[in-house]
Amino acid sequence: MTAPLPEVVPTGFPPPYPTAGGRFRPGQAVRVRHGMALGHLRTPFYLRGRVGRIERICGDFQNPEELAYNHRNGMALTLYRVRFTMAEIWGETAERPADTLDAEIFEHWLEPSDAA
């Protein structure tokens, strides 16, 4: 039997778990890490190694890659909305190179990029 929603999802502000604060700022170029891990992952494989720009900071949340295994004691991670061009993702095969895709990616999957 599953617990009622209010017992599972914490509410209120500030979050009831420690937060690290964000490392990146809107407009900053970031690269999605190539890292591999076993288990539950939220970062799309096709974005790994790609460069995008931080579109916004979504907030601090517990890591869903840990929550999937009921590990609830870790520090919260900052979640970012990152914007990628189709040209960055698909290269010369992009039908509309200037179109964009936004993906929400946790901070531990991102690293600074030298892209201007």
C-alpha positions as CSV (number, residue, x, y, z in Angstrom):
1,M,0.0,0.0,0.0
2,T,1.4,3.4,-0.9
3,A,1.4,6.3,1.5
4,P,-1.0,9.2,0.9
5,L,0.6,12.0,-1.2
6,P,1.0,14.6,1.7
7,E,3.2,12.1,3.6
8,V,5.4,11.4,0.6
9,V,5.9,14.8,-0.9
10,P,7.4,17.5,1.4
11,T,5.8,20.9,1.2
12,G,6.6,24.4,2.3
13,F,9.4,26.8,1.8
14,P,12.3,26.6,2.4
15,P,12.7,22.9,1.3
16,P,12.9,20.5,4.3
17,Y,16.4,19.3,3.1
18,P,19.8,20.9,2.8
19,T,20.6,22.8,-0.4
20,A,23.9,23.6,-2.1
21,G,22.9,26.6,-4.1
22,G,23.5,27.0,-7.8
23,R,26.8,27.0,-9.6
24,F,25.6,28.4,-12.9
25,R,23.7,31.5,-14.0
26,P,21.2,32.2,-16.8
27,G,22.9,32.8,-20.1
28,Q,26.0,30.7,-19.1
29,A,27.2,28.1,-21.5
30,V,27.4,24.6,-20.0
31,R,28.3,21.1,-21.3
32,V,26.4,18.0,-20.4
33,R,28.8,15.5,-18.9
34,H,29.4,12.1,-20.7
35,G,29.2,10.2,-17.4
36,M,27.7,6.8,-17.2
37,A,25.9,5.4,-14.2
38,L,23.8,2.3,-13.4
39,G,20.2,2.7,-12.5
40,H,17.7,5.5,-12.9
41,L,18.9,8.5,-14.9
42,R,17.1,11.7,-15.8
43,T,19.6,13.1,-18.3
44,P,18.8,12.2,-21.9
45,F,21.7,10.3,-23.5
46,Y,21.5,12.3,-26.7
47,L,22.4,15.5,-24.8
48,R,25.6,14.1,-23.3
49,G,28.6,16.0,-24.5
50,R,26.4,18.8,-26.0
51,V,26.7,22.5,-25.2
52,G,23.7,24.6,-24.2
53,R,22.9,27.7,-22.3
54,I,21.3,28.0,-18.9
55,E,17.8,29.4,-19.6
56,R,16.7,29.5,-16.0
57,I,17.3,28.1,-12.5
58,C,14.3,25.9,-11.6
59,G,15.2,25.5,-7.9
60,D,16.8,23.0,-5.5
61,F,15.4,19.5,-5.3
62,Q,16.5,16.1,-4.0
63,N,18.2,14.0,-6.6
64,P,15.7,11.8,-8.3
65,E,18.5,9.4,-9.2
66,E,18.8,8.7,-5.5
67,L,15.1,9.0,-4.6
68,A,14.4,6.1,-7.1
69,Y,16.1,3.9,-4.6
70,N,14.5,5.5,-1.5
71,H,17.8,7.3,-0.6
72,R,16.4,10.5,1.0
73,N,19.2,11.9,3.1
74,G,21.4,13.6,0.4
75,M,21.9,17.2,-0.3
76,A,19.5,18.8,-2.7
77,L,20.8,19.6,-6.2
78,T,20.0,22.7,-8.3
79,L,17.9,21.9,-11.3
80,Y,18.4,24.1,-14.5
81,R,16.5,24.5,-17.7
82,V,19.1,24.3,-20.4
83,R,18.5,25.4,-24.0
84,F,20.1,23.6,-26.9
85,T,20.0,24.4,-30.6
86,M,19.0,21.6,-33.0
87,A,22.4,22.3,-34.7
88,E,24.2,21.5,-31.5
89,I,22.3,18.3,-30.9
90,W,22.0,16.9,-34.4
91,G,24.8,18.7,-36.3
92,E,24.5,18.9,-40.1
93,T,21.5,16.6,-40.1
94,A,19.3,19.1,-38.2
95,E,16.3,20.1,-40.4
96,R,15.9,23.4,-38.6
97,P,19.3,24.2,-37.1
98,A,18.1,27.4,-35.3
99,D,15.1,25.7,-33.5
100,T,15.7,24.9,-29.8
101,L,15.0,22.2,-27.3
102,D,14.8,22.9,-23.5
103,A,15.7,20.2,-21.1
104,E,15.7,20.3,-17.3
105,I,19.0,18.9,-16.0
106,F,20.4,18.6,-12.5
107,E,23.7,20.4,-11.7
108,H,25.8,17.2,-11.2
109,W,25.4,16.5,-15.0
110,L,26.7,19.9,-16.0
111,E,30.1,21.4,-16.4
112,P,31.2,24.9,-17.5
113,S,31.8,25.2,-21.3
114,D,34.3,27.5,-23.1
115,A,31.6,28.2,-25.8
116,A,31.2,32.0,-26.3
